[in-house]
Each structure stands twice: as C-alpha cells, then as structure tokens.
Amino acid sequence: MRLAVDVESAGANFGIAGAMLLALAIPQSRWAWCLLLGSNLCWLVFAHRHKYRKLLRQTLVFTASSLLGILNSFLPGNPVQAWLTALLS
C-alpha cells in the first residue's frame, strides 16, 4: 500500500512541477517534458496496479505526447516532427 501512495505522490508532484515549468516559457522549459514523462511513468504504474484501465489509456497518450515534446525540444527538425508536419500539411 505504501508503494502505491509513493507512486501516486511522485506522479502528482512531477506533473505539477512539469506543468509549472512548461508554463513559464523560459529556455529551461524544455526540461518540463522530462518531468511530465516521469509523472506519466508513475501514473502508468499506479493505474496498472489498481486496474484503472481508462486512466492507463489516457496516460499512454500523455506518455506519447511527452516523448514527442522531448523529441521536439531537444532534437528540433527530428524525423518524427518532419513526418508529422508533412502528414498534417
């Protein structure tokens, strides 16, 4: 039970820190994606342990979003960004 509380708290704290850092829109804001990814991983563990299927599904999408944010922030012009830009144009 204690692990569940720790994972839940870590997920919430990483998410809050990531959201605030991203909202600041400063050069260091790109690190927010890493914090959000950490939050997502905690929530994935939490949702899996408690069999919260809808939370698990939502968090999988948020994880993909965080990974895309990391790619775009740290590797601008990456192949995924180029492919999505071409696909959506």
C-alpha positions as CSV (number, residue, x, y, z in Angstrom):
1,M,0.0,0.0,0.0
2,R,2.8,2.4,0.8
3,L,4.3,2.0,-2.7
4,A,1.0,3.0,-4.2
5,V,0.9,6.2,-2.2
6,D,4.5,7.0,-3.0
7,V,3.9,6.4,-6.8
8,E,0.8,8.5,-6.7
9,S,2.5,11.3,-4.8
10,A,5.5,11.2,-7.2
11,G,3.2,11.2,-10.2
12,A,1.3,14.2,-8.9
13,N,4.5,16.1,-7.9
14,F,6.3,15.5,-11.2
15,G,3.2,16.5,-13.1
16,I,2.8,19.8,-11.1
17,A,6.4,20.7,-11.5
18,G,6.4,19.9,-15.2
19,A,3.2,21.9,-15.9
20,M,4.6,24.9,-14.0
21,L,7.9,24.8,-15.7
22,L,6.3,24.5,-19.1
23,A,4.0,27.4,-18.4
24,L,7.0,29.7,-17.6
25,A,8.1,29.5,-21.2
26,I,11.7,30.1,-20.4
27,P,14.7,28.4,-22.1
28,Q,14.7,25.7,-19.4
29,S,11.1,24.9,-20.0
30,R,12.1,22.1,-22.4
31,W,13.0,20.1,-19.3
32,A,9.4,20.1,-18.3
33,W,8.8,17.3,-20.8
34,C,11.1,15.1,-18.8
35,L,9.3,15.9,-15.6
36,L,6.0,15.1,-17.4
37,L,7.4,11.9,-18.6
38,G,8.4,11.0,-15.1
39,S,4.8,11.8,-14.0
40,N,3.4,9.6,-16.8
41,L,5.5,6.7,-15.8
42,C,4.4,6.9,-12.2
43,W,0.7,7.1,-13.3
44,L,1.2,4.1,-15.6
45,V,2.4,2.1,-12.6
46,F,-0.4,3.4,-10.4
47,A,-3.1,2.7,-13.0
48,H,-1.8,-0.8,-13.8
49,R,-1.6,-1.8,-10.1
50,H,-5.1,-0.6,-9.4
51,K,-6.5,-1.8,-12.7
52,Y,-7.7,1.7,-13.7
53,R,-8.0,0.9,-17.4
54,K,-9.3,4.3,-18.5
55,L,-6.5,6.2,-16.6
56,L,-4.0,3.8,-18.1
57,R,-5.2,4.5,-21.6
58,Q,-5.2,8.3,-21.1
59,T,-1.7,8.1,-19.6
60,L,-0.4,6.1,-22.5
61,V,-1.5,9.0,-24.8
62,F,0.1,11.6,-22.4
63,T,3.3,9.5,-22.4
64,A,3.4,9.7,-26.2
65,S,2.8,13.4,-26.0
66,S,5.7,13.8,-23.5
67,L,8.0,11.7,-25.7
68,L,7.1,13.9,-28.7
69,G,7.7,17.0,-26.6
70,I,11.1,15.7,-25.7
71,L,12.0,15.0,-29.3
72,N,10.8,18.4,-30.5
73,S,12.5,20.3,-27.7
74,F,15.9,18.5,-27.7
75,L,16.1,17.5,-31.4
76,P,14.3,20.1,-33.4
77,G,13.8,19.0,-37.0
78,N,13.8,15.4,-36.0
79,P,12.3,12.8,-38.4
80,V,9.1,12.4,-36.4
81,Q,8.5,16.1,-36.4
82,A,9.2,16.3,-40.1
83,W,6.9,13.3,-40.8
84,L,4.0,14.8,-38.7
85,T,4.4,18.2,-40.3
86,A,4.2,16.7,-43.8
87,L,1.3,14.5,-42.8
88,L,-0.7,17.4,-41.3
89,S,0.0,19.9,-44.0
